[in-house]
Amino acid sequence: MQPIYLKQAKSITLIIAFVSLLQALLAIIGVMTVALTIPDQEKLNLTDTIIRRALLNTSINAIFFVIFTILFFVAF
């Protein structure tokens, strides 16, 4: 029988992993959304630097959230 604090630590780790997975999915959706707005940049008055910054930011977020998700699932 495991002590109660080990059960709580495992459940908290699992909850953090699922939250990180959700954030990773949202960041990937953000990358896809920005990539899909590139053809409409004339209508939206977007410059290439704004699009590059948005793609870089959302890509970095997605990568880090995926890494955190993997680490928390391994720790579980």
ChimeraX commands (.cxc) that place a marker at each C-alpha (Angstrom):
marker #1 position 0.00,0.00,0.00 radius 0.5
marker #1 position 1.38,3.38,-1.03 radius 0.5
marker #1 position 1.42,6.27,1.39 radius 0.5
marker #1 position -1.15,8.96,0.70 radius 0.5
marker #1 position 1.43,11.58,-0.31 radius 0.5
marker #1 position 2.70,9.35,-3.14 radius 0.5
marker #1 position -0.82,8.94,-4.50 radius 0.5
marker #1 position -1.34,12.70,-4.40 radius 0.5
marker #1 position 1.97,13.35,-6.13 radius 0.5
marker #1 position 1.10,10.93,-8.91 radius 0.5
marker #1 position -2.33,12.43,-9.44 radius 0.5
marker #1 position -0.93,15.97,-9.48 radius 0.5
marker #1 position 1.74,14.90,-12.00 radius 0.5
marker #1 position -0.94,13.37,-14.19 radius 0.5
marker #1 position -3.12,16.50,-14.00 radius 0.5
marker #1 position -0.16,18.72,-14.93 radius 0.5
marker #1 position 0.65,16.40,-17.84 radius 0.5
marker #1 position -2.90,16.65,-19.18 radius 0.5
marker #1 position -2.93,20.44,-18.81 radius 0.5
marker #1 position 0.40,20.63,-20.63 radius 0.5
marker #1 position -0.97,18.36,-23.36 radius 0.5
marker #1 position -3.97,20.65,-23.75 radius 0.5
marker #1 position -1.68,23.68,-24.01 radius 0.5
marker #1 position 0.43,21.87,-26.61 radius 0.5
marker #1 position -2.65,21.12,-28.69 radius 0.5
marker #1 position -3.78,24.73,-28.46 radius 0.5
marker #1 position -0.30,25.93,-29.48 radius 0.5
marker #1 position -0.33,23.58,-32.48 radius 0.5
marker #1 position -3.76,24.91,-33.44 radius 0.5
marker #1 position -2.26,28.40,-33.16 radius 0.5
marker #1 position 0.57,27.49,-35.53 radius 0.5
marker #1 position -1.92,26.10,-38.03 radius 0.5
marker #1 position -4.13,29.18,-37.71 radius 0.5
marker #1 position -1.24,31.53,-38.35 radius 0.5
marker #1 position -0.07,29.40,-41.27 radius 0.5
marker #1 position -3.55,29.51,-42.78 radius 0.5
marker #1 position -3.75,33.31,-42.53 radius 0.5
marker #1 position -0.64,33.79,-44.67 radius 0.5
marker #1 position -2.61,33.82,-47.97 radius 0.5
marker #1 position -4.94,36.49,-46.53 radius 0.5
marker #1 position -2.19,38.84,-45.37 radius 0.5
marker #1 position -3.17,41.52,-47.91 radius 0.5
marker #1 position -6.73,41.64,-46.59 radius 0.5
marker #1 position -5.62,41.63,-42.96 radius 0.5
marker #1 position -2.78,44.15,-43.47 radius 0.5
marker #1 position -0.21,41.78,-41.97 radius 0.5
marker #1 position 3.46,42.19,-42.65 radius 0.5
marker #1 position 5.89,39.32,-43.07 radius 0.5
marker #1 position 7.64,40.17,-39.80 radius 0.5
marker #1 position 4.39,39.89,-37.84 radius 0.5
marker #1 position 3.66,36.50,-39.40 radius 0.5
marker #1 position 7.21,35.27,-38.74 radius 0.5
marker #1 position 7.04,36.38,-35.11 radius 0.5
marker #1 position 3.68,34.70,-34.61 radius 0.5
marker #1 position 4.88,31.46,-36.20 radius 0.5
marker #1 position 8.08,31.47,-34.17 radius 0.5
marker #1 position 6.28,32.21,-30.91 radius 0.5
marker #1 position 3.61,29.57,-31.36 radius 0.5
marker #1 position 6.14,27.00,-32.58 radius 0.5
marker #1 position 8.33,27.50,-29.53 radius 0.5
marker #1 position 5.29,27.24,-27.26 radius 0.5
marker #1 position 4.18,24.02,-28.94 radius 0.5
marker #1 position 7.64,22.47,-28.66 radius 0.5
marker #1 position 8.03,23.32,-24.99 radius 0.5
marker #1 position 4.54,22.13,-24.07 radius 0.5
marker #1 position 5.13,18.82,-25.87 radius 0.5
marker #1 position 8.43,18.42,-24.01 radius 0.5
marker #1 position 6.76,19.17,-20.67 radius 0.5
marker #1 position 3.97,16.72,-21.46 radius 0.5
marker #1 position 6.44,13.94,-22.23 radius 0.5
marker #1 position 8.46,14.68,-19.10 radius 0.5
marker #1 position 5.39,14.61,-16.85 radius 0.5
marker #1 position 4.08,11.40,-18.38 radius 0.5
marker #1 position 7.50,9.80,-17.90 radius 0.5
marker #1 position 7.56,11.02,-14.30 radius 0.5
marker #1 position 4.12,9.51,-13.72 radius 0.5
marker link #1:1,2 radius 0.2
marker link #1:2,3 radius 0.2
marker link #1:3,4 radius 0.2
marker link #1:4,5 radius 0.2
marker link #1:5,6 radius 0.2
marker link #1:6,7 radius 0.2
marker link #1:7,8 radius 0.2
marker link #1:8,9 radius 0.2
marker link #1:9,10 radius 0.2
marker link #1:10,11 radius 0.2
marker link #1:11,12 radius 0.2
marker link #1:12,13 radius 0.2
marker link #1:13,14 radius 0.2
marker link #1:14,15 radius 0.2
marker link #1:15,16 radius 0.2
marker link #1:16,17 radius 0.2
marker link #1:17,18 radius 0.2
marker link #1:18,19 radius 0.2
marker link #1:19,20 radius 0.2
marker link #1:20,21 radius 0.2
marker link #1:21,22 radius 0.2
marker link #1:22,23 radius 0.2
marker link #1:23,24 radius 0.2
marker link #1:24,25 radius 0.2
marker link #1:25,26 radius 0.2
marker link #1:26,27 radius 0.2
marker link #1:27,28 radius 0.2
marker link #1:28,29 radius 0.2
marker link #1:29,30 radius 0.2
marker link #1:30,31 radius 0.2
marker link #1:31,32 radius 0.2
marker link #1:32,33 radius 0.2
marker link #1:33,34 radius 0.2
marker link #1:34,35 radius 0.2
marker link #1:35,36 radius 0.2
marker link #1:36,37 radius 0.2
marker link #1:37,38 radius 0.2
marker link #1:38,39 radius 0.2
marker link #1:39,40 radius 0.2
marker link #1:40,41 radius 0.2
marker link #1:41,42 radius 0.2
marker link #1:42,43 radius 0.2
marker link #1:43,44 radius 0.2
marker link #1:44,45 radius 0.2
marker link #1:45,46 radius 0.2
marker link #1:46,47 radius 0.2
marker link #1:47,48 radius 0.2
marker link #1:48,49 radius 0.2
marker link #1:49,50 radius 0.2
marker link #1:50,51 radius 0.2
marker link #1:51,52 radius 0.2
marker link #1:52,53 radius 0.2
marker link #1:53,54 radius 0.2
marker link #1:54,55 radius 0.2
marker link #1:55,56 radius 0.2
marker link #1:56,57 radius 0.2
marker link #1:57,58 radius 0.2
marker link #1:58,59 radius 0.2
marker link #1:59,60 radius 0.2
marker link #1:60,61 radius 0.2
marker link #1:61,62 radius 0.2
marker link #1:62,63 radius 0.2
marker link #1:63,64 radius 0.2
marker link #1:64,65 radius 0.2
marker link #1:65,66 radius 0.2
marker link #1:66,67 radius 0.2
marker link #1:67,68 radius 0.2
marker link #1:68,69 radius 0.2
marker link #1:69,70 radius 0.2
marker link #1:70,71 radius 0.2
marker link #1:71,72 radius 0.2
marker link #1:72,73 radius 0.2
marker link #1:73,74 radius 0.2
marker link #1:74,75 radius 0.2
marker link #1:75,76 radius 0.2
view
